[in-house]
Amino acid sequence: MRVELNNKILVDSVKRLLRRGAVTHLKNIVNRSHAADLSVALRKLSPPERYRLFGMIKDAERKGDLFSELDEDIFLELIENIKTEDIAVIFESMSADDVADLLGKLPEEKADAILKIMKKEGVDQLEGLLRYEDDTAGGIMVPDFIALSQETTAREAISSLQKEYVDVEMPFYLYVVDEYGKLVGVSSLRQLVVTPPDTPLKAFMATDVVSVRTEMDQEEVAKIVARYDILAVPVVDESNRLVGIVTVDDVIDIFRREATEDILRMAGAGEEFVETKSILKSTRIRLPWLFASCIGGILAFFIIDQFEDSLNKFVYLAAFIPVIMGMGGNIGTQSSTIVVRGLATGRISITEIGSVVLKELAVGFILGVIYGTIIGFVAHFSYRVDMLAFSVGIAVTTSMAIAALVGSFVPMAFARVNIDPAVATGPFVTTSMDIISVLFYFYISTSLLKL
C-alpha cells in the first residue's frame, strides 16, 4: 500500500511539474527516483512527455536501468526517438543479459545497427547470448561470473576478487573450474574468507554443484533456484564448461512473468500485458481467446434446441440450466487452477496424473453430492415434483464430478505433451463443461421424467 501511495505521489508530482515547465525540479526527481518507480510514472504520460522526461536523465547507466524496467510497448516507442549512437552508449553501460533481452525486442535492422556501433568486447558477449533461445537458461544467463582454478589458494582468490572481478554484477559464489574450464566445484564468499589463506580451493569447495544446461527452459531453472534456496545457479554447456550464471533477480522476473502469462491465459485474456496497450490492440489480443466460449455457447444452444419438446412440457427444466452450468464450470476451473499451480511450482509431477485426477474426481463427486442435495431440495420445494428434484440433484453431482475430472486431467495431459497447461484452464475447460453439463442434465432429466 505504501509503494502504491509513493508511486501515486511521484506520478502526480511529475504531471504537475510538466504542466508548469519546472525543468530543474523535474531533473531532480528523475535523477533521484528508482527506475522501477519511474517506469510506473512513464506509463501515465503521453509519448512526448515520456521522451522529454527520459532526456532529463543524465547518467547512461540510469537510462539503462530504466530501459530494463519499461513495458515492451513503451520501450519500443521511446527508442524510436533516440539516436542509434546514444542507444549503443546506454547499452554498453548495462549487463549483457539485459541488453540481449532488449535487442530481442527490436527489429533486426535496428539491433544490427546498434551492435555495429558498440565496443567489440560487449558485442562478443552479446552474440554469445543471442544464439540461445530467449526463454532458456542460455538466453537469460549473466556471462560475468567468478571462476578460478582449483589450485588457487584462498588468499589468491580474495586478491582476484579485489582486482580482476570488481565489476562482476552479483558475486554470490566463487566457481571452481579445471584446466578445460569445466565446472568442478563451488564456494560461498563466506566460506572463502573464514578458510586459512594458504588452503587451495579444491580442499574446501563443495563438489555436489547444482547446475543447469544452456538449453533448459527458464521456468525449470527458476524452480531449481527456488528448490535449493540458492542465490545463483551456474549454467554449463554440453561439455560441462561453465558459460554463465542465472541469478536470483532473474528468477524473480521469471516467476512474475510466467505467473502473469498463466493468469492471463487462465482468464482467457491472452498472454501479454494489456494494461498499457491501446483499446484496439487490447481488443485484438483478447478476441481469439474468446472464440472458444463463442463456439461453446453456440453448441450449447443446439443441444438445448434438441430438447425443445421436453422444455415445452416442463418449462421449469430451464430454471436449473444456469446453476448446473455454473457449478460445473466453477469446480472445473478450481481443479485446473490447483493442478496448473502445482505443476508450475513443482509440487505436482506429470507422472502423478493418475493419483491427481482420481483425487480431484473424488473431491468433485463429494462436493457434487452436497450441492446436488441442496439444489434438489430447492427444486422439490419450488415445484413439488419429486422426480424433477432427483434429476436436478443427479445432474449437479454428475456435472461437478466430471468437471473436476476434466479440469484436472486436461492440464496434466497438456503438460505431458509440452503444451502450457495454463491454456487449458481458461475458455477451454469452462466451455467444455458448459456443453457437458447441459448435455448430461437433459439426458438425465428426460430419462427420469420419461419425456
N, C-alpha and C positions, 0 to 999 in steps of 0.2 A: 504493500500500500504506500509506503514511504517513497519507494522508487517511482511509482506512478505519479505521485504528487510532485516529486522533483522534476520528472520529465515534463509534466504539465506546466510547471513554473518556467522551465527552460524554453519550451515552445512559445508560451505567451510572451516571455521577455524578448525572444528573437523576433517574433512578429511585430511587437510594439516598436522595437529599435529599428527594424527595417522600414516601417512606416515613417518614423521620424528622421531616418537617414543618419542615425547616430553611429557612424563608422567606427570611431575609437572604442566605444563600449562594446560594439559587436565583435571587434577583433579580440578584445579581452576575453569575452565569453567563449568565442570559438576556439581560441588557443589554450583555454584552461579547462574546457569541458572534455569529458571522456568520449572517445569515438563512438562507443555504444549509445550514449545519450544523444550525441549529435546526430547519429543516424536516424533516431526517432524524430528529432526536430525536422530533418530534411524531408521526411515523409509528408509533413503537414504544409510544406511550402510549394510554391509554383516553380516550374523549371528555371525561369530566370533568377528567382530568389535563391534557389539551390546553388546555381553556378556562382552567383555573387558571394554567397556565404563561403563556398568552397575556396574561392580565390583569396579569402582573408586568412586562410591558414598559411602560416609562414614555413613551417618545417615539413620537408618531404616525407619524413618518417611518420608524422602525424597524419598527413594526407593518405599514406599507405594504410595506416590503422583504420581510417575512415572507409577507404575502399573495401577493406575486408568485412566491414560491418553492414554495408549497404545492401538493400534488396537488389536483385539482378536487374530489374527494370530501371531503377533509379541509377544504378551504376552505369548501365549502357547509355542511358540518356545523358548523364553527366559527362561521360568520357568523350562523347561526340564533339563537345565544345573545347576540348583540351588538346593542345598540340602533341603530336606523337613524341617529340623530343622531351617534353615535360612529363609525359606518361612514363617514358623509359627511366627518367631520373627517379620518379616516385617508386617504380617497380624495383629499382636497384636498392632501395632502402628497406625493402620488405623481405620476409623469409621466402625461400624458394617455393615451398609448398603452397603458400598463399598466392604467390604470383601465378603458379601453374593453374590454380583454380580459376583465377580471374582471366587468364589468357584463354582458357577453355570456353569462357562465356562470350568472347569477342569473335567477330567474323575472321575467317582465316587470313584474309589480306591484311587486316589491321594488326593481328597478332604477329604476323611475319615482319611487318614494317617495324614494330616495336622491338622485336628480337634482333633485328639488324643493327639497331642503334645501341642496344645495351652492351655492357662490357662482356668480353668473351668468357670470363670465368663464371659469371652469373648465367650466361646463355647455356654453357655446357651442363650446368646443374639442372637448369630448366628442361632442356631437351631430354635429359635422363629421366626426369619425372613425367614428361609429356608422352613418353612412349607407353606408359601404363594407362589402363582404363581409369576414369575419374573415380569410380566407386570401389576401387581395390586398395589394398594396403600400399602398393607401389604408388598409386595416384595421390594418396593423402599423406605419405610419409615425409618427414623432415630429413634432408640429406646431411644436415650438420649434426654430428654426434662425437662423443669422445671414445676413441678406440686405441688401445695400446697393446704392445706385445706382452705376453705372459711372463717374460723375463724381466720386465720393468719393475723396479722397486717402488715401494710406497712413496719414498722421498722423491724419486724421479717423476712419478705420476703427478704428485702435487705440484712440482715445478712445471710440468707440461700444462697443467690446468691454468697456472698463473701466466704462462707465456704464449702457448700455442692455441689454447681453446677458450680464450677470453670472450670471443664473440658467439660461442655456442648458445643458442636461444634458451634451452632448458636442460642444464647439466644435472639431471637427476641421478644418472647412473654412469659408471665407467665400464665400458665393454672391453673384453679381452679377446684378442684375435691371434691366430697363429701366423706363421710366415707367409701363408697364402691368403690372409685376410678373412679366414673362416672363423665364425664365432665359436669360442670355446668356453667362455665364462663371463661373469658379470660381478661387479662390486658396487655397493652403495657408497656414496661420498662419506657417510658416517663411518662405515667400516674402514675406509681408506685412512681417515685421519686418526683413528684410535689404534691402528696397527703400527708396530715398531717400524721406523723409517727404512731399514735395510731389508725388510721382508719382500720377496718378489710377489707379484700379483697372483701367480699360479698357486701360492701357498695358502691364500685366504679367499680367493674368488669362489663364487658359487658356480658349480658346473651344470646344475639342472636348470638351464636357462629356458624360460618360456619365450618362444619366438614365433613369428608368422611369416608365411611366404608372400612374395610380392603380389601374386595373383589372388590372394584371399580376399573375399568380399569385405567391404568396410564394416558392415554390420556384425560379421563374425569377429572381426578384430576388436570392435568395441566390447563385445561380450567377453572376450578373453581378458581384456584390461580390467573390466568390472569384476570378473570371476576371481582373478588372482590378486585384486586390490593393489595394482602397481601403477606407478606414475607414467611409465612409458614402456612400450614393448618393441624389441628390435625386429627389424624386417630383413629377411635374408633371401637371396636368390636361390635358384635350383641347385647351386653348388654349396649352399650354406655360407656364402660370403655375405658379410654384413654390408647392407647398402643404405640403411636409413633407420629411423625410429618413428613410431606413432606415439604422440604424447597425449596426456590426459585431456588437454584442452580441445584437441581434435576429436577425441572420443565423446566429449560433451556435445560438441557440434553435431556429431553423427547421430547420437541418441535424439537430440532435439529435431534434427531434420527428418530422420526416419519416423519418429513419433508423429510429427506433423503430417507427413505423407500418409501414414497409416490412418490417422484420424480423418483426414480429408477423403481418403478412399472409402473408409467405412461409412462416411456420411454421404457418399456418392457425390462429392463436390470436386472431383479431380484429384490431382496430387501436387498442385502448385499453390504457393501463397497467393491469395486473391485480394488481400486487404488493400494493396496499393495499386491494383490494376484498374483499368478503365472499366466502365459499365459494359461496353461491347466485348472486351476481352474476357471479363469475368463470365459473361453470358456464354461465350464460345467455349470456355473451359468446362462449364458445368452442363452444357447442353447434351453431349453424348452420354454422360453418366446417368442421365435421367431417362434415356431411351429404353433401358430395361424395364423401368417402372411403367412407362407408357405401354410397352408391349404386354407386360403382365396385366395391366388394367384392362386392356382390350381382350386378352384371353379369358380373364375372369368374367367379363361381360358376356362372352359367347357361352361360357359354362352356365352362368345363371340363366341365360336365354333358353338353354336346352331344358330347363326345369320350369318353364313359364306356366305350364298347366298345373304343376304342383303348387306354385305360388298363388295361382288364381283360386285354388281350392282352400289353401291355408295361407292367407296373406301374412299372418303373424310369423311365418318362417323367415321372412325378410328382416324382421326386427333384430334377429340374432346374428346376422351376417357380419356387421361391423365388429362386435365383441369377439367373435370367433377368429376373424382375420387378425384383429388387433392382438389378442393373446398369443396366437401362433407367431406372428411377426416379432413381437417383443421378446419372447423366450428364445426364438431363433437368433435374434441379434445379441441377446445376453450370452448364449452359448458360444457363438462365433467370436464375440469380443474377448471372452475369457480364454479361448484357445489361441487367438491371434496374439494376445498379450503374453500368454505362456510361451509360445514359440519365439516371440521377439526377445524375451528376457532369458531364454534358455531353460526355463522351469519345466517346459514340456518338450519332449523329443518326438519327431515324426515316427520313431519306432514304437511309440506307445499308443498308436492310433486306436488299437482295439480297446484298451482299458479306458482311454479318454472318452471315446464315443459311447461305450457302454455306461460309463458313469453319468454322462450328460443325458443319455436316454432314460436312465433310472430317475434322475432328478426331474426331467421333463414329465415323466409319467406320474410321479408323486404330486408334482405341482398341478398337473392336469386333472388328477382325481379331486384335489382340494377345490380348485376353481370350477371344475365341471359340476361338482356338487352344489356349490354356491349359486352358479348361474342356472343350474337345473331347478333349484328351489324357486328362484325368481320367475322362471318360465312357468312353473306349476301354479304359483300363487297369482300370476298375471292372467293366465289363460285357462286354468283348470283342465288341462289336457295332459294326463299322466304320460302318455307315450311321447308327447312333444318334449316334456321336461327330460325324459330319459334320453331322447335323441340329441337334445342340446348338450346334456352332460357328457354323453359318449363322444360327441363331435369335438367338444372342448378338450377332453382328455386325449383323444387321438391327435388332434391338431397340435397340442403342446408337446406331446411325446415325439411326434415326427419332426416338429420344428427344432427341438433340441438335438435330435439325431442329425438332421441336415446341417444345422448351424455349427455342429462340432466336426462332422465328417468332411464337409466341403473345404474348410480352411486347411485341414490336415492333408487332404488329397492334393490341394493346390501346392502346399509346401513340398510334398513328396516329388512333384514334377517340376520343382523350381519356379513356381509362379507365386508372386507375392500373395500370401493368404489374406491380406487385408482387403484385396479386391473382392473376396467372397462375401464380406460382411455387410456391404452396402446394399444397393438395389438388388443384387443377385439373390441373396438369402431372403430378403424381405418380399421380393416379388414372387419367388418360387413358393414361399409359404402362403402368400395370399391365394395363389392358384390352388395349391394342395388343400388348404383349409376349406375353401368353398366347395371343391370337388367332394371331399370326404363328408362334409356337412350335408350336402344334398343327397349323396348316395345313402348315408346312414338314415337321414330323416325320411326319405321316400320309401326305404325298405321297411323301417319300423312302423311308419304310418300307413303302409300299404297303398301308396299313391301310384 
